[in-house]
């Protein structure tokens, strides 16, 4: 079952630098916490997806 979560402007908690790993805390509507586990490859993919998302809001030529 899919759950809606919200980013609360928290920083990524780095748990390892080599290899790079961390967690990003997300909060559900009923205040449950969801930890998004990140590694370097996952973080890069997320950045790419967020960039594509933001480009959807661009109107007109860049």
NORMO-V709193 format. One record per residue. N is the residue number from 1. SS is DSSP state (a for helix, b for strand, c for the rest). PHI is phi in whole degrees, 0 to 359 (999 if undefined). Layout:
N,SS,PHI
N,SS,PHI
//
This chain:
1,c,999
2,c,285
3,c,237
4,c,273
5,b,230
6,b,231
7,b,279
8,c,252
9,c,65
10,c,278
11,c,282
12,c,286
13,b,273
14,b,280
15,b,258
16,b,203
17,b,261
18,c,215
19,c,281
20,b,290
21,b,215
22,b,191
23,b,227
24,b,237
25,b,276
26,b,238
27,b,238
28,b,276
29,c,299
30,c,261
31,c,65
32,c,282
33,b,263
34,b,235
35,b,263
36,b,272
37,b,280
38,b,238
39,b,233
40,a,302
41,a,295
42,a,295
43,a,296
44,a,296
45,a,295
46,a,295
47,a,300
48,a,296
49,a,295
50,a,293
51,a,298
52,a,297
53,a,299
54,a,295
55,a,294
56,c,298
57,c,270
58,c,279
59,c,248
60,c,86
61,c,292
62,c,279
//
